[in-house]
């Protein structure tokens, strides 16, 4: 949305969606994950796999210091059996 409309801000998106600006920021920050992670998560359709790649887990990965550490953490998560 931000790319399509220069006048749009995260505050306006939050207002339009009925959520806080902080929540919009949290969601937008997930876009900082490496493309490999975003692509994989976007392709997941199995409900068990969706639980494995929940926002909480993805935010923990995002907290890693660099892209290599993020990818390593993601690959470790991906290798875990879904419960």
Secondary structure, 3 states (H helix, E strand, C coil): CCCCCCCCCHHHHHHHHCCCHHHHHHHHHHHHCCHHHHHHHHHCCCHHHHHHCCHHHHHHHHCCCCHHHHHHHHHHHHHCCCC
